[in-house]
């Protein structure tokens, strides 16, 4: 499937939405390079902030070769979900990525004006549910991804989704930091890729230099999963602070998260605490270094502009594909 035609972009790459990292400057740079630039609505939590950003992005999207999208956390524990969805619909956001919940309302409202909705999926069971709701595509989140990584190997997940849902485009997410990796996943049947961690180490990213340096300096074995940020396993760099807070919820926390009466509110408290930890970690001079990242840190060695990162992806991708095509022509 041609993701560029489906989403109205020139190159089948999605800049993954990243809490605290994605910003308007990055979105504009991505749009100018012909990709789909996505950001979490939760990066703009002040009154009127999201609405103002969307209006400016819509103005710039008119003449841009790429486009933009918004990631919505559709869990009931997100207190801004309803408000942010209404703002997005009012501004006719062209593309949505939904995470951690039931996307039915987003799909229905977006389809009301022609918007597209891709849903994060980590397994076939969730894929079947969102397919039944009419999603336009899958973001296949595999092992090695930053944020809420999936348990399954990405190349297996992509192929299984393609086999069961041949009519639904699959975007591969997790461990993609080069155009060569992108080419391999496209050969396996991915319609495109979603890239997050590589853009943390960009000039435009809204995080401190220590975080960017960590992306350049740490390796794949330094990535661990912790339940302490949101209650759901989240990939972070194994810094001293990450080790201090631990990786698993204790018995009492697990008990509260399963209690039907209070679990919604308990999850809100856990997520609020996690957000505050990460906000502090993104600011200069803070010892609370809780940095989200995927295993692709092992392939990132320098901080570049968003434009340079995307141009490198294009060059590496086309080079890898051309080599593959030549090999295909060789008998035997």
Wavefront OBJ file of the C-alpha trace (Angstrom):
o trace
v 0.000 0.000 0.000
v 1.209 3.487 -0.844
v 1.325 5.384 2.431
v 2.291 8.582 0.653
v -1.008 8.635 -1.226
v -3.052 7.606 1.805
v -1.625 10.393 3.991
v -0.790 13.004 1.366
v 2.968 13.025 1.972
v 6.068 12.488 -0.183
v 8.102 10.001 1.875
v 6.601 7.108 3.921
v 7.996 8.133 7.292
v 6.107 9.265 10.374
v 7.886 11.345 12.977
v 6.608 9.541 16.057
v 4.840 11.624 18.690
v 7.032 11.950 21.791
v 6.043 13.423 25.126
v 8.021 16.603 25.893
v 10.175 16.136 22.778
v 7.921 16.859 19.790
v 7.259 20.549 19.221
v 5.965 22.953 16.601
v 9.422 23.665 15.181
v 10.022 19.951 14.597
v 6.601 19.567 12.991
v 7.230 22.386 10.541
v 10.654 20.981 9.610
v 9.185 17.519 9.055
v 6.343 18.848 6.932
v 8.806 20.715 4.727
v 10.728 17.474 4.191
v 7.600 15.680 2.998
v 6.930 13.366 5.937
v 4.076 12.972 8.421
v 5.038 14.930 11.539
v 3.097 13.851 14.624
v 3.044 15.157 18.190
v 1.180 14.249 21.402
v -1.666 16.581 22.322
v -0.365 16.380 25.903
v 2.655 18.466 24.897
v 0.262 21.439 24.836
v -1.696 21.388 28.070
v -2.291 25.086 28.764
v -5.657 26.630 27.845
v -5.759 27.662 24.190
v -2.261 26.358 23.464
v -3.237 23.318 21.384
v -5.801 25.286 19.392
v -3.238 27.970 18.505
v -0.637 25.398 17.415
v -3.133 23.548 15.219
v -4.208 26.748 13.498
v -0.590 27.611 12.652
v 0.109 24.076 11.426
v -2.972 24.172 9.204
v -1.752 27.411 7.664
v 1.659 25.919 6.909
v 0.237 22.604 5.691
v -1.393 24.290 2.688
v 1.871 24.558 0.754
v 3.943 21.878 2.493
v 4.886 18.572 0.787
v 4.269 16.772 4.074
v 1.543 16.863 6.688
v 0.997 16.673 10.442
v -0.903 14.554 12.928
v -1.869 14.428 16.591
v -1.442 11.574 19.024
v -4.289 11.152 21.502
v -4.076 9.005 24.630
v -7.632 7.666 24.626
v -7.547 6.075 28.070
v -10.141 7.302 30.564
v -7.252 8.214 32.843
v -6.270 11.041 30.464
v -8.178 14.045 31.898
v -7.608 16.155 28.767
v -8.726 13.569 26.214
v -12.267 14.889 25.582
v -11.175 18.515 25.504
v -8.246 17.830 23.179
v -10.339 15.693 20.821
v -12.888 18.492 20.490
v -10.130 21.001 19.684
v -8.618 18.647 17.100
v -11.958 18.007 15.412
v -12.756 21.735 15.331
v -9.445 22.301 13.521
v -9.962 19.267 11.256
v -6.669 17.604 12.103
v -5.837 15.461 9.041
v -4.225 12.541 10.863
v -4.495 10.895 14.273
v -2.524 8.242 16.124
v -4.409 6.718 19.046
v -2.766 5.000 22.019
v -3.724 3.031 25.144
v -7.485 2.795 24.887
v -10.625 2.527 22.767
v -10.322 4.737 19.641
v -13.977 4.428 18.568
v -14.871 8.070 19.223
v -11.768 9.396 17.484
v -12.406 7.244 14.412
v -16.046 8.308 14.150
v -15.348 12.026 14.556
v -12.305 12.066 12.263
v -14.118 10.163 9.529
v -16.880 12.756 9.767
v -14.677 15.237 7.914
v -12.224 12.930 6.116
v -9.484 12.586 8.733
v -7.385 9.428 8.957
v -6.852 7.405 12.138
v -4.003 4.952 12.705
v -3.970 2.989 15.962
v -1.024 1.772 18.005
v -1.151 -2.026 18.220
v 1.250 -4.465 19.852
v -0.597 -7.724 19.184
v -3.232 -9.309 16.978
v -6.012 -9.143 19.582
v -5.859 -5.357 19.773
v -5.477 -5.112 16.009
v -8.694 -7.067 15.516
v -10.564 -4.723 17.851
v -9.474 -1.482 16.169
v -9.915 -2.983 12.703
v -13.499 -3.754 13.654
v -13.953 -0.110 14.626
v -12.834 1.039 11.190
v -9.292 2.318 11.755
v -7.397 3.427 8.649
v -4.092 1.842 9.597
v -1.933 0.226 12.240
v 1.148 1.546 13.979
v 2.787 -1.809 14.720
v 4.770 -1.174 17.907
v 7.345 -3.890 18.387
v 9.987 -4.789 20.928
v 12.759 -2.217 21.062
v 10.491 0.778 20.630
v 10.725 3.790 22.887
v 7.813 4.666 25.171
v 5.216 1.910 25.509
v 7.026 -0.799 23.571
v 5.361 -4.005 22.471
v 6.461 -7.548 23.403
v 6.714 -8.948 19.866
v 9.560 -8.844 17.352
v 8.720 -6.127 14.837
v 9.382 -8.124 11.684
v 7.050 -10.888 12.920
v 4.331 -8.440 13.966
v 4.415 -6.642 10.599
v 4.100 -9.839 8.599
v 1.314 -11.245 10.775
v -0.688 -8.032 10.523
v -0.231 -7.975 6.759
v -1.345 -11.597 6.474
v -4.503 -11.115 8.524
v -5.388 -7.586 7.372
v -4.114 -7.234 3.792
v -6.372 -4.222 3.208
v -5.031 -2.181 6.148
v -1.638 -0.405 5.905
v 0.921 -1.316 8.552
v 3.472 1.224 9.772
v 6.450 -0.351 11.544
v 7.581 1.233 14.826
v 10.446 0.196 17.070
v 14.213 0.280 16.615
v 14.209 2.224 13.340
v 17.013 4.802 13.240
v 18.350 4.511 9.693
v 17.066 4.361 6.148
v 18.639 0.912 5.859
v 16.435 -0.394 8.683
v 13.478 1.289 7.033
v 14.202 -0.445 3.715
v 14.302 -3.848 5.393
v 10.897 -3.336 6.979
v 9.418 -2.060 3.723
v 10.638 -5.200 1.950
v 8.831 -7.221 4.644
v 5.596 -5.441 3.754
v 5.452 -2.348 5.945
v 3.747 0.586 4.248
v 6.045 2.956 6.130
v 7.919 3.441 9.378
v 7.425 5.461 12.538
v 10.638 6.962 13.941
v 10.911 8.468 17.403
v 14.184 8.047 19.294
v 16.325 9.356 16.414
v 14.528 12.708 16.599
v 15.223 13.135 20.322
v 18.807 13.889 19.340
v 17.806 16.697 16.984
v 18.556 20.405 17.155
v 14.867 21.230 17.456
v 13.908 18.740 20.188
v 12.502 20.356 23.353
v 14.831 18.603 25.798
v 18.107 19.448 27.503
v 21.540 18.673 26.062
v 22.128 15.958 28.669
v 19.149 13.976 27.305
v 20.396 14.390 23.731
v 23.899 13.320 24.769
v 22.438 10.249 26.462
v 20.752 9.258 23.203
v 24.146 9.518 21.475
v 26.159 7.785 24.198
v 24.035 4.897 25.517
v 23.586 1.587 23.700
v 20.791 -0.908 23.084
v 21.584 -2.910 26.219
v 21.006 0.206 28.333
v 17.275 0.277 27.562
v 14.942 -1.206 30.196
v 11.191 -1.372 30.738
v 9.608 0.241 33.784
v 6.011 0.234 35.004
v 6.644 3.172 37.323
v 5.861 5.927 34.791
v 2.354 4.979 33.691
v 1.558 1.530 35.028
v 2.237 0.087 31.557
v 5.792 -1.048 30.659
v 7.645 1.927 29.221
v 11.119 1.882 27.666
v 13.680 4.175 29.299
v 17.442 4.545 29.539
v 18.741 2.674 32.573
v 20.088 5.727 34.400
v 20.820 5.754 38.143
v 17.438 7.420 38.752
v 15.622 4.744 36.707
v 17.333 2.097 38.836
v 16.357 3.954 42.009
v 12.614 4.094 41.277
v 12.605 0.493 40.049
v 10.978 -1.314 37.153
v 7.954 -3.082 38.623
v 4.941 -1.884 40.571
v 4.844 -3.286 44.094
v 2.078 -5.549 45.378
v 0.002 -2.661 46.762
v 0.271 -0.649 43.532
v -0.809 -3.634 41.464
v -3.744 -4.189 43.796
v -4.926 -0.582 43.396
v -4.517 -0.679 39.613
v -6.898 -3.662 39.447
v -9.562 -2.309 41.808
v -12.613 -1.445 39.679
v -13.679 1.392 41.946
v -10.473 3.364 42.127
v -8.190 2.079 39.350
v -8.988 5.007 37.034
v -7.939 7.529 39.670
v -4.928 5.522 40.762
v -3.706 5.332 37.153
v -4.165 9.091 36.865
v -1.974 9.594 39.921
v 0.699 7.205 38.617
v 0.728 8.909 35.221
v 0.801 12.375 36.770
v 3.809 11.404 38.876
v 5.513 9.891 35.829
v 4.874 13.012 33.754
v 6.382 15.199 36.468
v 9.479 12.992 36.696
v 9.953 13.202 32.936
v 9.323 16.950 32.826
v 12.036 17.521 35.413
v 14.375 15.179 33.561
v 13.981 17.166 30.338
v 15.065 20.406 32.020
v 18.722 21.423 32.512
v 20.597 20.553 35.683
v 18.219 18.000 37.174
v 19.354 14.782 38.828
v 16.068 13.006 37.989
v 17.266 11.586 34.708
v 14.243 9.557 33.606
v 14.652 9.531 29.839
v 12.410 7.592 27.464
v 14.170 5.993 24.492
v 14.208 2.879 22.338
v 16.935 0.370 21.544
v 17.867 2.300 18.410
v 20.056 4.513 20.631
v 22.801 2.093 19.650
v 22.725 3.492 16.109
v 22.626 7.193 17.016
v 25.937 8.979 17.512
v 25.340 12.667 16.837
v 22.800 15.452 17.145
v 21.550 16.737 13.797
v 18.793 18.995 12.539
v 15.413 17.433 11.751
v 16.030 18.219 8.096
v 19.388 16.414 8.098
v 17.936 13.367 9.841
v 15.155 13.001 7.274
v 17.489 13.602 4.340
v 19.799 10.877 5.681
v 16.824 8.529 5.911
v 15.908 9.220 2.292
v 19.446 8.688 0.991
v 20.028 5.511 3.014
v 16.621 4.104 2.133
v 16.948 4.635 -1.615
v 20.499 3.273 -1.582
v 19.433 0.121 0.284
v 16.408 -0.451 -1.946
v 18.471 -0.044 -5.113
v 20.950 -2.674 -3.887
v 18.078 -5.046 -3.031
v 16.504 -4.577 -6.464
v 19.810 -5.353 -8.211
v 20.194 -8.543 -6.182
v 16.666 -9.568 -7.140
v 17.676 -9.432 -10.800
v 20.512 -11.940 -10.309
v 19.380 -15.523 -11.115
v 19.839 -18.118 -8.397
l 1 2 3 4 5 6 7 8 9 10 11 12 13 14 15 16 17 18 19 20 21 22 23 24 25 26 27 28 29 30 31 32 33 34 35 36 37 38 39 40 41 42 43 44 45 46 47 48 49 50 51 52 53 54 55 56 57 58 59 60 61 62 63 64 65 66 67 68 69 70 71 72 73 74 75 76 77 78 79 80 81 82 83 84 85 86 87 88 89 90 91 92 93 94 95 96 97 98 99 100 101 102 103 104 105 106 107 108 109 110 111 112 113 114 115 116 117 118 119 120 121 122 123 124 125 126 127 128 129 130 131 132 133 134 135 136 137 138 139 140 141 142 143 144 145 146 147 148 149 150 151 152 153 154 155 156 157 158 159 160 161 162 163 164 165 166 167 168 169 170 171 172 173 174 175 176 177 178 179 180 181 182 183 184 185 186 187 188 189 190 191 192 193 194 195 196 197 198 199 200 201 202 203 204 205 206 207 208 209 210 211 212 213 214 215 216 217 218 219 220 221 222 223 224 225 226 227 228 229 230 231 232 233 234 235 236 237 238 239 240 241 242 243 244 245 246 247 248 249 250 251 252 253 254 255 256 257 258 259 260 261 262 263 264 265 266 267 268 269 270 271 272 273 274 275 276 277 278 279 280 281 282 283 284 285 286 287 288 289 290 291 292 293 294 295 296 297 298 299 300 301 302 303 304 305 306 307 308 309 310 311 312 313 314 315 316 317 318 319 320 321 322 323 324 325 326 327 328 329 330 331 332
